[in-house]
Amino acid sequence: MATTTIDWDFVERFYPNYYSCSTITLIDILTRARDGEEVSLSDQTFIEGWDVERELHRLERKVFNEAYENMKNTFNN
């Protein structure tokens, strides 16, 4: 599965509650795990056995789509 390229500036601007969202935190954890960066032991345990790339792709699509819908609603009102 190919790595997705997300416009995180766009997501940060339009994703609801970006800075307090557990999904965004999980994407960060999965990205660090995929990239071989440091991940806490508790986070490693939490994602153990996951298909990291597949879950990361699924969550990134979900977040981008929600940000896009929120952007459309913002400009249509």
PyMOL Python script that loads the backbone (N, CA, C, O; Angstrom):
from pymol import cmd

cmd.read_pdbstr("""\
ATOM      1  N   MET A   1       0.852  -1.176   0.000  1.00  0.00           N
ATOM      2  CA  MET A   1       0.000   0.000   0.000  1.00  0.00           C
ATOM      3  C   MET A   1       0.894   1.234   0.000  1.00  0.00           C
ATOM      4  O   MET A   1       1.842   1.319   0.780  1.00  0.00           O
ATOM      5  N   ALA A   2       0.598   2.167  -0.856  1.00  0.00           N
ATOM      6  CA  ALA A   2       1.407   3.376  -0.979  1.00  0.00           C
ATOM      7  C   ALA A   2       1.155   4.324   0.185  1.00  0.00           C
ATOM      8  O   ALA A   2       0.051   4.405   0.724  1.00  0.00           O
ATOM      9  N   THR A   3       2.199   5.029   0.551  1.00  0.00           N
ATOM     10  CA  THR A   3       2.076   6.044   1.587  1.00  0.00           C
ATOM     11  C   THR A   3       1.265   7.207   1.041  1.00  0.00           C
ATOM     12  O   THR A   3       1.495   7.669  -0.077  1.00  0.00           O
ATOM     13  N   THR A   4       0.319   7.674   1.834  1.00  0.00           N
ATOM     14  CA  THR A   4      -0.492   8.798   1.394  1.00  0.00           C
ATOM     15  C   THR A   4       0.224  10.107   1.699  1.00  0.00           C
ATOM     16  O   THR A   4       1.034  10.198   2.622  1.00  0.00           O
ATOM     17  N   THR A   5      -0.092  11.091   0.915  1.00  0.00           N
ATOM     18  CA  THR A   5       0.441  12.422   1.149  1.00  0.00           C
ATOM     19  C   THR A   5      -0.743  13.327   1.459  1.00  0.00           C
ATOM     20  O   THR A   5      -1.578  13.605   0.598  1.00  0.00           O
ATOM     21  N   ILE A   6      -0.794  13.768   2.678  1.00  0.00           N
ATOM     22  CA  ILE A   6      -1.907  14.590   3.156  1.00  0.00           C
ATOM     23  C   ILE A   6      -1.419  16.024   3.312  1.00  0.00           C
ATOM     24  O   ILE A   6      -0.298  16.260   3.764  1.00  0.00           O
ATOM     25  N   ASP A   7      -2.252  16.964   2.942  1.00  0.00           N
ATOM     26  CA  ASP A   7      -1.957  18.370   3.193  1.00  0.00           C
ATOM     27  C   ASP A   7      -2.347  18.658   4.641  1.00  0.00           C
ATOM     28  O   ASP A   7      -3.494  18.993   4.936  1.00  0.00           O
ATOM     29  N   TRP A   8      -1.374  18.520   5.534  1.00  0.00           N
ATOM     30  CA  TRP A   8      -1.671  18.648   6.960  1.00  0.00           C
ATOM     31  C   TRP A   8      -2.035  20.070   7.356  1.00  0.00           C
ATOM     32  O   TRP A   8      -2.744  20.260   8.344  1.00  0.00           O
ATOM     33  N   ASP A   9      -1.579  21.068   6.626  1.00  0.00           N
ATOM     34  CA  ASP A   9      -2.006  22.444   6.909  1.00  0.00           C
ATOM     35  C   ASP A   9      -3.510  22.577   6.681  1.00  0.00           C
ATOM     36  O   ASP A   9      -4.212  23.219   7.462  1.00  0.00           O
ATOM     37  N   PHE A  10      -3.992  21.964   5.605  1.00  0.00           N
ATOM     38  CA  PHE A  10      -5.423  21.959   5.306  1.00  0.00           C
ATOM     39  C   PHE A  10      -6.193  21.236   6.407  1.00  0.00           C
ATOM     40  O   PHE A  10      -7.202  21.739   6.902  1.00  0.00           O
ATOM     41  N   VAL A  11      -5.715  20.063   6.783  1.00  0.00           N
ATOM     42  CA  VAL A  11      -6.389  19.275   7.821  1.00  0.00           C
ATOM     43  C   VAL A  11      -6.394  20.046   9.140  1.00  0.00           C
ATOM     44  O   VAL A  11      -7.417  20.110   9.822  1.00  0.00           O
ATOM     45  N   GLU A  12      -5.267  20.622   9.492  1.00  0.00           N
ATOM     46  CA  GLU A  12      -5.180  21.384  10.740  1.00  0.00           C
ATOM     47  C   GLU A  12      -6.195  22.533  10.751  1.00  0.00           C
ATOM     48  O   GLU A  12      -6.794  22.832  11.784  1.00  0.00           O
ATOM     49  N   ARG A  13      -6.377  23.156   9.621  1.00  0.00           N
ATOM     50  CA  ARG A  13      -7.293  24.296   9.538  1.00  0.00           C
ATOM     51  C   ARG A  13      -8.761  23.870   9.593  1.00  0.00           C
ATOM     52  O   ARG A  13      -9.574  24.545  10.225  1.00  0.00           O
ATOM     53  N   PHE A  14      -9.106  22.769   8.944  1.00  0.00           N
ATOM     54  CA  PHE A  14     -10.518  22.438   8.776  1.00  0.00           C
ATOM     55  C   PHE A  14     -11.007  21.213   9.541  1.00  0.00           C
ATOM     56  O   PHE A  14     -12.215  20.985   9.614  1.00  0.00           O
ATOM     57  N   TYR A  15     -10.115  20.429  10.107  1.00  0.00           N
ATOM     58  CA  TYR A  15     -10.575  19.258  10.860  1.00  0.00           C
ATOM     59  C   TYR A  15     -11.068  19.715  12.230  1.00  0.00           C
ATOM     60  O   TYR A  15     -10.339  20.403  12.944  1.00  0.00           O
ATOM     61  N   PRO A  16     -12.292  19.344  12.610  1.00  0.00           N
ATOM     62  CA  PRO A  16     -12.841  19.791  13.892  1.00  0.00           C
ATOM     63  C   PRO A  16     -12.008  19.290  15.077  1.00  0.00           C
ATOM     64  O   PRO A  16     -11.657  18.112  15.148  1.00  0.00           O
ATOM     65  N   ASN A  17     -11.706  20.178  15.978  1.00  0.00           N
ATOM     66  CA  ASN A  17     -10.979  19.837  17.210  1.00  0.00           C
ATOM     67  C   ASN A  17      -9.642  19.146  16.938  1.00  0.00           C
ATOM     68  O   ASN A  17      -9.268  18.200  17.631  1.00  0.00           O
ATOM     69  N   TYR A  18      -8.943  19.620  15.943  1.00  0.00           N
ATOM     70  CA  TYR A  18      -7.683  19.012  15.514  1.00  0.00           C
ATOM     71  C   TYR A  18      -6.735  18.767  16.685  1.00  0.00           C
ATOM     72  O   TYR A  18      -6.162  17.683  16.799  1.00  0.00           O
ATOM     73  N   TYR A  19      -6.564  19.752  17.544  1.00  0.00           N
ATOM     74  CA  TYR A  19      -5.554  19.661  18.599  1.00  0.00           C
ATOM     75  C   TYR A  19      -5.965  18.797  19.786  1.00  0.00           C
ATOM     76  O   TYR A  19      -5.138  18.506  20.650  1.00  0.00           O
ATOM     77  N   SER A  20      -7.215  18.386  19.840  1.00  0.00           N
ATOM     78  CA  SER A  20      -7.647  17.542  20.955  1.00  0.00           C
ATOM     79  C   SER A  20      -8.270  16.232  20.473  1.00  0.00           C
ATOM     80  O   SER A  20      -9.005  15.577  21.212  1.00  0.00           O
ATOM     81  N   CYS A  21      -7.976  15.865  19.252  1.00  0.00           N
ATOM     82  CA  CYS A  21      -8.608  14.696  18.647  1.00  0.00           C
ATOM     83  C   CYS A  21      -7.734  13.448  18.808  1.00  0.00           C
ATOM     84  O   CYS A  21      -6.557  13.450  18.448  1.00  0.00           O
ATOM     85  N   SER A  22      -8.319  12.401  19.346  1.00  0.00           N
ATOM     86  CA  SER A  22      -7.570  11.154  19.540  1.00  0.00           C
ATOM     87  C   SER A  22      -7.186  10.509  18.207  1.00  0.00           C
ATOM     88  O   SER A  22      -6.180   9.803  18.137  1.00  0.00           O
ATOM     89  N   THR A  23      -7.960  10.735  17.163  1.00  0.00           N
ATOM     90  CA  THR A  23      -7.620  10.178  15.852  1.00  0.00           C
ATOM     91  C   THR A  23      -6.332  10.803  15.323  1.00  0.00           C
ATOM     92  O   THR A  23      -5.493  10.105  14.755  1.00  0.00           O
ATOM     93  N   ILE A  24      -6.173  12.100  15.504  1.00  0.00           N
ATOM     94  CA  ILE A  24      -4.951  12.781  15.070  1.00  0.00           C
ATOM     95  C   ILE A  24      -3.756  12.252  15.866  1.00  0.00           C
ATOM     96  O   ILE A  24      -2.678  12.035  15.312  1.00  0.00           O
ATOM     97  N   THR A  25      -3.957  12.050  17.158  1.00  0.00           N
ATOM     98  CA  THR A  25      -2.890  11.487  17.993  1.00  0.00           C
ATOM     99  C   THR A  25      -2.520  10.089  17.516  1.00  0.00           C
ATOM    100  O   THR A  25      -1.339   9.751  17.442  1.00  0.00           O
ATOM    101  N   LEU A  26      -3.512   9.283  17.196  1.00  0.00           N
ATOM    102  CA  LEU A  26      -3.248   7.930  16.713  1.00  0.00           C
ATOM    103  C   LEU A  26      -2.506   7.953  15.378  1.00  0.00           C
ATOM    104  O   LEU A  26      -1.607   7.140  15.158  1.00  0.00           O
ATOM    105  N   ILE A  27      -2.866   8.860  14.497  1.00  0.00           N
ATOM    106  CA  ILE A  27      -2.144   8.996  13.228  1.00  0.00           C
ATOM    107  C   ILE A  27      -0.684   9.334  13.494  1.00  0.00           C
ATOM    108  O   ILE A  27       0.209   8.803  12.834  1.00  0.00           O
ATOM    109  N   ASP A  28      -0.440  10.207  14.451  1.00  0.00           N
ATOM    110  CA  ASP A  28       0.936  10.561  14.804  1.00  0.00           C
ATOM    111  C   ASP A  28       1.699   9.335  15.305  1.00  0.00           C
ATOM    112  O   ASP A  28       2.839   9.105  14.901  1.00  0.00           O
ATOM    113  N   ILE A  29       1.082   8.559  16.171  1.00  0.00           N
ATOM    114  CA  ILE A  29       1.724   7.352  16.704  1.00  0.00           C
ATOM    115  C   ILE A  29       2.026   6.366  15.577  1.00  0.00           C
ATOM    116  O   ILE A  29       3.132   5.834  15.491  1.00  0.00           O
ATOM    117  N   LEU A  30       1.046   6.129  14.724  1.00  0.00           N
ATOM    118  CA  LEU A  30       1.229   5.182  13.623  1.00  0.00           C
ATOM    119  C   LEU A  30       2.296   5.656  12.641  1.00  0.00           C
ATOM    120  O   LEU A  30       3.077   4.853  12.131  1.00  0.00           O
ATOM    121  N   THR A  31       2.326   6.951  12.380  1.00  0.00           N
ATOM    122  CA  THR A  31       3.335   7.500  11.475  1.00  0.00           C
ATOM    123  C   THR A  31       4.728   7.311  12.056  1.00  0.00           C
ATOM    124  O   THR A  31       5.652   6.907  11.351  1.00  0.00           O
ATOM    125  N   ARG A  32       4.875   7.601  13.339  1.00  0.00           N
ATOM    126  CA  ARG A  32       6.181   7.417  13.978  1.00  0.00           C
ATOM    127  C   ARG A  32       6.588   5.948  13.977  1.00  0.00           C
ATOM    128  O   ARG A  32       7.754   5.630  13.743  1.00  0.00           O
ATOM    129  N   ALA A  33       5.639   5.051  14.236  1.00  0.00           N
ATOM    130  CA  ALA A  33       5.938   3.614  14.221  1.00  0.00           C
ATOM    131  C   ALA A  33       6.360   3.171  12.820  1.00  0.00           C
ATOM    132  O   ALA A  33       7.330   2.429  12.662  1.00  0.00           O
ATOM    133  N   ARG A  34       5.633   3.625  11.818  1.00  0.00           N
ATOM    134  CA  ARG A  34       5.956   3.267  10.432  1.00  0.00           C
ATOM    135  C   ARG A  34       7.331   3.774  10.022  1.00  0.00           C
ATOM    136  O   ARG A  34       8.081   3.091   9.325  1.00  0.00           O
ATOM    137  N   ASP A  35       7.648   4.990  10.470  1.00  0.00           N
ATOM    138  CA  ASP A  35       8.901   5.625  10.065  1.00  0.00           C
ATOM    139  C   ASP A  35      10.087   5.230  10.940  1.00  0.00           C
ATOM    140  O   ASP A  35      11.197   5.723  10.740  1.00  0.00           O
ATOM    141  N   GLY A  36       9.858   4.345  11.907  1.00  0.00           N
ATOM    142  CA  GLY A  36      10.943   3.881  12.759  1.00  0.00           C
ATOM    143  C   GLY A  36      11.367   4.886  13.814  1.00  0.00           C
ATOM    144  O   GLY A  36      12.461   4.786  14.370  1.00  0.00           O
ATOM    145  N   GLU A  37      10.509   5.849  14.089  1.00  0.00           N
ATOM    146  CA  GLU A  37      10.810   6.839  15.121  1.00  0.00           C
ATOM    147  C   GLU A  37      10.377   6.301  16.482  1.00  0.00           C
ATOM    148  O   GLU A  37       9.711   5.270  16.576  1.00  0.00           O
ATOM    149  N   GLU A  38      10.762   7.007  17.519  1.00  0.00           N
ATOM    150  CA  GLU A  38      10.470   6.567  18.878  1.00  0.00           C
ATOM    151  C   GLU A  38       8.968   6.580  19.151  1.00  0.00           C
ATOM    152  O   GLU A  38       8.268   7.549  18.856  1.00  0.00           O
ATOM    153  N   VAL A  39       8.501   5.479  19.720  1.00  0.00           N
ATOM    154  CA  VAL A  39       7.107   5.330  20.132  1.00  0.00           C
ATOM    155  C   VAL A  39       7.143   4.787  21.554  1.00  0.00           C
ATOM    156  O   VAL A  39       7.906   3.868  21.850  1.00  0.00           O
ATOM    157  N   SER A  40       6.332   5.343  22.424  1.00  0.00           N
ATOM    158  CA  SER A  40       6.340   4.904  23.816  1.00  0.00           C
ATOM    159  C   SER A  40       5.964   3.428  23.916  1.00  0.00           C
ATOM    160  O   SER A  40       5.309   2.879  23.030  1.00  0.00           O
ATOM    161  N   LEU A  41       6.382   2.807  24.989  1.00  0.00           N
ATOM    162  CA  LEU A  41       6.084   1.395  25.208  1.00  0.00           C
ATOM    163  C   LEU A  41       4.579   1.151  25.253  1.00  0.00           C
ATOM    164  O   LEU A  41       4.091   0.164  24.704  1.00  0.00           O
ATOM    165  N   SER A  42       3.845   2.048  25.906  1.00  0.00           N
ATOM    166  CA  SER A  42       2.389   1.870  25.981  1.00  0.00           C
ATOM    167  C   SER A  42       1.751   1.992  24.595  1.00  0.00           C
ATOM    168  O   SER A  42       0.806   1.268  24.281  1.00  0.00           O
ATOM    169  N   ASP A  43       2.265   2.907  23.768  1.00  0.00           N
ATOM    170  CA  ASP A  43       1.747   3.036  22.403  1.00  0.00           C
ATOM    171  C   ASP A  43       2.127   1.822  21.560  1.00  0.00           C
ATOM    172  O   ASP A  43       1.322   1.342  20.762  1.00  0.00           O
ATOM    173  N   GLN A  44       3.344   1.328  21.734  1.00  0.00           N
ATOM    174  CA  GLN A  44       3.764   0.121  21.013  1.00  0.00           C
ATOM    175  C   GLN A  44       2.853  -1.046  21.362  1.00  0.00           C
ATOM    176  O   GLN A  44       2.437  -1.809  20.490  1.00  0.00           O
ATOM    177  N   THR A  45       2.550  -1.172  22.643  1.00  0.00           N
ATOM    178  CA  THR A  45       1.673  -2.252  23.098  1.00  0.00           C
ATOM    179  C   THR A  45       0.275  -2.088  22.518  1.00  0.00           C
ATOM    180  O   THR A  45      -0.349  -3.066  22.106  1.00  0.00           O
ATOM    181  N   PHE A  46      -0.213  -0.857  22.485  1.00  0.00           N
ATOM    182  CA  PHE A  46      -1.555  -0.577  21.968  1.00  0.00           C
ATOM    183  C   PHE A  46      -1.699  -0.978  20.505  1.00  0.00           C
ATOM    184  O   PHE A  46      -2.723  -1.542  20.119  1.00  0.00           O
ATOM    185  N   ILE A  47      -0.687  -0.694  19.684  1.00  0.00           N
ATOM    186  CA  ILE A  47      -0.794  -0.962  18.242  1.00  0.00           C
ATOM    187  C   ILE A  47      -0.178  -2.301  17.837  1.00  0.00           C
ATOM    188  O   ILE A  47      -0.111  -2.622  16.650  1.00  0.00           O
ATOM    189  N   GLU A  48       0.267  -3.070  18.809  1.00  0.00           N
ATOM    190  CA  GLU A  48       0.885  -4.361  18.514  1.00  0.00           C
ATOM    191  C   GLU A  48      -0.070  -5.249  17.713  1.00  0.00           C
ATOM    192  O   GLU A  48      -1.236  -5.414  18.072  1.00  0.00           O
ATOM    193  N   GLY A  49       0.440  -5.805  16.640  1.00  0.00           N
ATOM    194  CA  GLY A  49      -0.352  -6.694  15.803  1.00  0.00           C
ATOM    195  C   GLY A  49      -1.164  -5.988  14.725  1.00  0.00           C
ATOM    196  O   GLY A  49      -1.806  -6.644  13.905  1.00  0.00           O
ATOM    197  N   TRP A  50      -1.142  -4.668  14.718  1.00  0.00           N
ATOM    198  CA  TRP A  50      -1.894  -3.920  13.714  1.00  0.00           C
ATOM    199  C   TRP A  50      -1.149  -3.915  12.390  1.00  0.00           C
ATOM    200  O   TRP A  50       0.079  -3.999  12.358  1.00  0.00           O
ATOM    201  N   ASP A  51      -1.883  -3.817  11.317  1.00  0.00           N
ATOM    202  CA  ASP A  51      -1.302  -3.516  10.017  1.00  0.00           C
ATOM    203  C   ASP A  51      -1.187  -1.989   9.985  1.00  0.00           C
ATOM    204  O   ASP A  51      -2.118  -1.291   9.583  1.00  0.00           O
ATOM    205  N   VAL A  52      -0.039  -1.493  10.412  1.00  0.00           N
ATOM    206  CA  VAL A  52       0.152  -0.056  10.630  1.00  0.00           C
ATOM    207  C   VAL A  52      -0.118   0.737   9.357  1.00  0.00           C
ATOM    208  O   VAL A  52      -0.809   1.754   9.396  1.00  0.00           O
ATOM    209  N   GLU A  53       0.412   0.288   8.251  1.00  0.00           N
ATOM    210  CA  GLU A  53       0.247   1.031   6.996  1.00  0.00           C
ATOM    211  C   GLU A  53      -1.223   1.098   6.590  1.00  0.00           C
ATOM    212  O   GLU A  53      -1.704   2.151   6.170  1.00  0.00           O
ATOM    213  N   ARG A  54      -1.925  -0.004   6.710  1.00  0.00           N
ATOM    214  CA  ARG A  54      -3.346  -0.031   6.328  1.00  0.00           C
ATOM    215  C   ARG A  54      -4.180   0.867   7.247  1.00  0.00           C
ATOM    216  O   ARG A  54      -5.026   1.625   6.774  1.00  0.00           O
ATOM    217  N   GLU A  55      -3.944   0.781   8.547  1.00  0.00           N
ATOM    218  CA  GLU A  55      -4.705   1.596   9.496  1.00  0.00           C
ATOM    219  C   GLU A  55      -4.388   3.080   9.316  1.00  0.00           C
ATOM    220  O   GLU A  55      -5.278   3.926   9.394  1.00  0.00           O
ATOM    221  N   LEU A  56      -3.138   3.381   9.079  1.00  0.00           N
ATOM    222  CA  LEU A  56      -2.734   4.764   8.851  1.00  0.00           C
ATOM    223  C   LEU A  56      -3.420   5.319   7.605  1.00  0.00           C
ATOM    224  O   LEU A  56      -3.928   6.440   7.620  1.00  0.00           O
ATOM    225  N   HIS A  57      -3.433   4.553   6.553  1.00  0.00           N
ATOM    226  CA  HIS A  57      -4.085   4.978   5.311  1.00  0.00           C
ATOM    227  C   HIS A  57      -5.582   5.217   5.542  1.00  0.00           C
ATOM    228  O   HIS A  57      -6.134   6.217   5.084  1.00  0.00           O
ATOM    229  N   ARG A  58      -6.226   4.301   6.247  1.00  0.00           N
ATOM    230  CA  ARG A  58      -7.659   4.426   6.522  1.00  0.00           C
ATOM    231  C   ARG A  58      -7.957   5.687   7.334  1.00  0.00           C
ATOM    232  O   ARG A  58      -8.885   6.432   7.017  1.00  0.00           O
ATOM    233  N   LEU A  59      -7.174   5.918   8.370  1.00  0.00           N
ATOM    234  CA  LEU A  59      -7.409   7.082   9.230  1.00  0.00           C
ATOM    235  C   LEU A  59      -7.109   8.393   8.510  1.00  0.00           C
ATOM    236  O   LEU A  59      -7.833   9.374   8.676  1.00  0.00           O
ATOM    237  N   GLU A  60      -6.053   8.410   7.721  1.00  0.00           N
ATOM    238  CA  GLU A  60      -5.730   9.631   6.976  1.00  0.00           C
ATOM    239  C   GLU A  60      -6.837   9.986   5.992  1.00  0.00           C
ATOM    240  O   GLU A  60      -7.197  11.156   5.859  1.00  0.00           O
ATOM    241  N   ARG A  61      -7.373   8.994   5.307  1.00  0.00           N
ATOM    242  CA  ARG A  61      -8.499   9.255   4.388  1.00  0.00           C
ATOM    243  C   ARG A  61      -9.695   9.792   5.151  1.00  0.00           C
ATOM    244  O   ARG A  61     -10.330  10.755   4.721  1.00  0.00           O
ATOM    245  N   LYS A  62     -10.004   9.173   6.282  1.00  0.00           N
ATOM    246  CA  LYS A  62     -11.141   9.596   7.104  1.00  0.00           C
ATOM    247  C   LYS A  62     -10.978  11.051   7.550  1.00  0.00           C
ATOM    248  O   LYS A  62     -11.907  11.850   7.439  1.00  0.00           O
ATOM    249  N   VAL A  63      -9.805  11.379   8.048  1.00  0.00           N
ATOM    250  CA  VAL A  63      -9.538  12.727   8.547  1.00  0.00           C
ATOM    251  C   VAL A  63      -9.595  13.741   7.403  1.00  0.00           C
ATOM    252  O   VAL A  63     -10.199  14.805   7.546  1.00  0.00           O
ATOM    253  N   PHE A  64      -8.975  13.418   6.282  1.00  0.00           N
ATOM    254  CA  PHE A  64      -8.994  14.346   5.158  1.00  0.00           C
ATOM    255  C   PHE A  64     -10.419  14.574   4.661  1.00  0.00           C
ATOM    256  O   PHE A  64     -10.813  15.710   4.395  1.00  0.00           O
ATOM    257  N   ASN A  65     -11.190  13.496   4.538  1.00  0.00           N
ATOM    258  CA  ASN A  65     -12.571  13.632   4.061  1.00  0.00           C
ATOM    259  C   ASN A  65     -13.410  14.483   5.011  1.00  0.00           C
ATOM    260  O   ASN A  65     -14.216  15.301   4.568  1.00  0.00           O
ATOM    261  N   GLU A  66     -13.222  14.292   6.301  1.00  0.00           N
ATOM    262  CA  GLU A  66     -13.973  15.098   7.263  1.00  0.00           C
ATOM    263  C   GLU A  66     -13.547  16.568   7.200  1.00  0.00           C
ATOM    264  O   GLU A  66     -14.386  17.465   7.290  1.00  0.00           O
ATOM    265  N   ALA A  67     -12.257  16.806   7.048  1.00  0.00           N
ATOM    266  CA  ALA A  67     -11.770  18.185   6.913  1.00  0.00           C
ATOM    267  C   ALA A  67     -12.343  18.818   5.646  1.00  0.00           C
ATOM    268  O   ALA A  67     -12.741  19.983   5.654  1.00  0.00           O
ATOM    269  N   TYR A  68     -12.383  18.056   4.569  1.00  0.00           N
ATOM    270  CA  TYR A  68     -12.915  18.563   3.305  1.00  0.00           C
ATOM    271  C   TYR A  68     -14.395  18.921   3.441  1.00  0.00           C
ATOM    272  O   TYR A  68     -14.830  19.981   2.992  1.00  0.00           O
ATOM    273  N   GLU A  69     -15.160  18.029   4.061  1.00  0.00           N
ATOM    274  CA  GLU A  69     -16.586  18.306   4.261  1.00  0.00           C
ATOM    275  C   GLU A  69     -16.780  19.536   5.143  1.00  0.00           C
ATOM    276  O   GLU A  69     -17.665  20.352   4.886  1.00  0.00           O
ATOM    277  N   ASN A  70     -15.967  19.669   6.166  1.00  0.00           N
ATOM    278  CA  ASN A  70     -16.063  20.825   7.052  1.00  0.00           C
ATOM    279  C   ASN A  70     -15.712  22.112   6.301  1.00  0.00           C
ATOM    280  O   ASN A  70     -16.342  23.148   6.513  1.00  0.00           O
ATOM    281  N   MET A  71     -14.715  22.045   5.434  1.00  0.00           N
ATOM    282  CA  MET A  71     -14.338  23.204   4.624  1.00  0.00           C
ATOM    283  C   MET A  71     -15.493  23.600   3.709  1.00  0.00           C
ATOM    284  O   MET A  71     -15.821  24.782   3.595  1.00  0.00           O
ATOM    285  N   LYS A  72     -16.111  22.613   3.055  1.00  0.00           N
ATOM    286  CA  LYS A  72     -17.249  22.914   2.176  1.00  0.00           C
ATOM    287  C   LYS A  72     -18.377  23.574   2.958  1.00  0.00           C
ATOM    288  O   LYS A  72     -18.968  24.551   2.498  1.00  0.00           O
ATOM    289  N   ASN A  73     -18.671  23.045   4.128  1.00  0.00           N
ATOM    290  CA  ASN A  73     -19.737  23.610   4.955  1.00  0.00           C
ATOM    291  C   ASN A  73     -19.393  25.022   5.420  1.00  0.00           C
ATOM    292  O   ASN A  73     -20.274  25.875   5.531  1.00  0.00           O
ATOM    293  N   THR A  74     -18.131  25.263   5.688  1.00  0.00           N
ATOM    294  CA  THR A  74     -17.688  26.587   6.128  1.00  0.00           C
ATOM    295  C   THR A  74     -17.936  27.625   5.044  1.00  0.00           C
ATOM    296  O   THR A  74     -18.411  28.725   5.328  1.00  0.00           O
ATOM    297  N   PHE A  75     -17.617  27.276   3.809  1.00  0.00           N
ATOM    298  CA  PHE A  75     -17.738  28.242   2.722  1.00  0.00           C
ATOM    299  C   PHE A  75     -19.128  28.283   2.103  1.00  0.00           C
ATOM    300  O   PHE A  75     -19.446  29.215   1.364  1.00  0.00           O
ATOM    301  N   ASN A  76     -19.955  27.296   2.390  1.00  0.00           N
ATOM    302  CA  ASN A  76     -21.324  27.293   1.868  1.00  0.00           C
ATOM    303  C   ASN A  76     -22.301  27.995   2.801  1.00  0.00           C
ATOM    304  O   ASN A  76     -23.463  28.193   2.444  1.00  0.00           O
ATOM    305  N   ASN A  77     -21.851  28.366   3.970  1.00  0.00           N
ATOM    306  CA  ASN A  77     -22.744  29.051   4.926  1.00  0.00           C
ATOM    307  C   ASN A  77     -22.547  30.539   4.898  1.00  0.00           C
ATOM    308  O   ASN A  77     -23.214  31.264   5.635  1.00  0.00           O
TER     309      ASN A  77
END
""", "prot")
cmd.dss("prot")
cmd.show_as("cartoon", "prot")
cmd.util.cbc("prot")
cmd.orient("prot")
